[in-house]
Amino acid sequence: MTATPPAAAPAPGDGLVRVGGIVFVIGAVATLVTVAPLFLGTEPFPTVAYAVSMLMGVGFLIAAAGVMRSVAAQRRQAESARSR
Protein backbone atom coordinates (compact mmCIF):
# COMPACT_ATOMS: atom_id res chain seq x y z
CA MET A 1 0.00 0.00 0.00
CA THR A 2 1.49 3.34 -1.04
CA ALA A 3 1.09 6.48 0.95
CA THR A 4 -0.48 9.39 -0.82
CA PRO A 5 1.53 12.60 -0.75
CA PRO A 6 0.10 15.39 1.39
CA ALA A 7 -1.88 18.04 -0.46
CA ALA A 8 0.21 21.04 -1.37
CA ALA A 9 -0.48 24.12 0.69
CA PRO A 10 -2.18 26.84 -1.31
CA ALA A 11 0.22 29.49 -2.48
CA PRO A 12 -0.40 33.15 -1.72
CA GLY A 13 -2.85 34.51 -4.25
CA ASP A 14 -4.50 31.18 -5.09
CA GLY A 15 -7.71 32.19 -3.34
CA LEU A 16 -7.84 35.49 -5.20
CA VAL A 17 -7.39 33.72 -8.52
CA ARG A 18 -10.24 31.30 -7.72
CA VAL A 19 -12.58 34.07 -6.55
CA GLY A 20 -11.64 36.18 -9.57
CA GLY A 21 -12.42 33.30 -11.89
CA ILE A 22 -15.82 32.76 -10.32
CA VAL A 23 -16.68 36.47 -10.47
CA PHE A 24 -15.49 36.57 -14.09
CA VAL A 25 -17.72 33.63 -15.05
CA ILE A 26 -20.72 35.26 -13.36
CA GLY A 27 -20.03 38.46 -15.31
CA ALA A 28 -19.59 36.53 -18.56
CA VAL A 29 -22.91 34.74 -18.11
CA ALA A 30 -24.60 38.06 -17.29
CA THR A 31 -23.09 39.55 -20.45
CA LEU A 32 -24.48 36.72 -22.57
CA VAL A 33 -27.88 37.07 -20.95
CA THR A 34 -28.03 40.84 -21.50
CA VAL A 35 -26.91 40.57 -25.13
CA ALA A 36 -29.37 37.78 -26.00
CA PRO A 37 -32.44 40.07 -26.29
CA LEU A 38 -30.64 42.07 -28.97
CA PHE A 39 -30.43 38.98 -31.17
CA LEU A 40 -33.81 37.54 -30.21
CA GLY A 41 -35.72 40.78 -30.72
CA THR A 42 -37.23 40.73 -27.23
CA GLU A 43 -37.49 43.45 -24.61
CA PRO A 44 -34.08 44.41 -23.14
CA PHE A 45 -33.29 43.69 -19.51
CA PRO A 46 -33.23 46.44 -16.86
CA THR A 47 -30.09 48.46 -16.21
CA VAL A 48 -29.19 46.32 -13.20
CA ALA A 49 -28.52 43.38 -15.52
CA TYR A 50 -26.00 45.46 -17.44
CA ALA A 51 -24.33 46.48 -14.16
CA VAL A 52 -23.88 42.79 -13.28
CA SER A 53 -22.07 42.39 -16.60
CA MET A 54 -19.34 44.64 -15.20
CA LEU A 55 -18.39 41.80 -12.86
CA MET A 56 -16.47 40.30 -15.76
CA GLY A 57 -13.87 43.08 -15.57
CA VAL A 58 -13.88 43.04 -11.77
CA GLY A 59 -13.21 39.30 -11.77
CA PHE A 60 -10.33 39.77 -14.18
CA LEU A 61 -8.80 42.41 -11.88
CA ILE A 62 -9.21 40.20 -8.80
CA ALA A 63 -7.54 37.26 -10.57
CA ALA A 64 -4.72 39.52 -11.81
CA ALA A 65 -4.15 40.71 -8.24
CA GLY A 66 -3.90 37.07 -7.14
CA VAL A 67 -1.34 36.33 -9.85
CA MET A 68 0.71 39.37 -8.86
CA ARG A 69 0.60 38.31 -5.20
CA SER A 70 1.78 34.83 -6.16
CA VAL A 71 4.62 36.25 -8.27
CA ALA A 72 5.73 38.49 -5.41
CA ALA A 73 5.73 35.55 -2.97
CA GLN A 74 7.78 33.43 -5.39
CA ARG A 75 10.29 36.25 -5.82
CA ARG A 76 10.65 36.63 -2.04
CA GLN A 77 11.13 32.87 -1.72
CA ALA A 78 13.74 32.80 -4.48
CA GLU A 79 15.57 35.77 -2.96
CA SER A 80 15.70 34.14 0.48
CA ALA A 81 16.97 30.89 -1.04
CA ARG A 82 19.63 32.75 -2.97
CA SER A 83 20.86 34.65 0.10
CA ARG A 84 21.47 31.47 2.12
N, C-alpha and C positions, 0 to 999 in steps of 0.2 A: 504494500500500500504506500503510495507516494504522498508526501505532504504537499498541500497546495501553498504557493507563496502568499504571503500576506498582501492585502490590497495596498496599492501605493497610496500614500497620503496625498490629498489634493494639493496641488501647487497654488501659490497665491495667484489670484485672478481667475481661477477655474470657475468659481461660483458666479462671478460677474459675466463670464463668457456664456455660461448656461442661461442665466437670467436674460441676458441680452438677446440670445437666440430665441428664447420663448417670446419675449416682447416683440422681436422682429417678425416672427411668424404670425402673431396676433395682428400686427399692423399690416402684414402682407395680405392676410385673409380679409381684413377690413377694406383694404384697397380694392381687392377683387370684387367684394360685395358692393362697394359704392360705385364701381365702374360698370357693373353688370346692367343696371337700368339704362345706361346710355346705348348699349347694344340691343337691349330687348325692347326698347321703346316704352318702358313703363315710367311711372312717376319716380323722380329722384328721391333719395333718402334725405332725412333732415341733416342739418349742418353738423350735428354731433357725430354722425357716422363718418363724416370727412375728417373731423378732429381725431377720431380713433385711428384713422389711416396714418396720422403723423407718428404713431408709435413705431412704425417701421424705421424711421430715422433715429428715434430715441433708442431703440433696441440695438441698432448698429453702433451708436456712440457708447452704449453700455458695454457691449462686447469688445469694442476697440479699447476701452479703458481697462478691461480685464486682460487683454493681450499685452498692453503696455505695462501693467502691474507685473505680469508674469515675466516679461523681458527684463524689467528692472531687478526682480528677485534673482533671476538667473545670472545677471551681470554681477550682482553683489556676491553670489555664491562663487562664481568664477574668480572674482577678485580676491576673496578670502582664501580660496584654494591656491591661488598663485602666490600669495604673500607668505604662505607657510614655509 
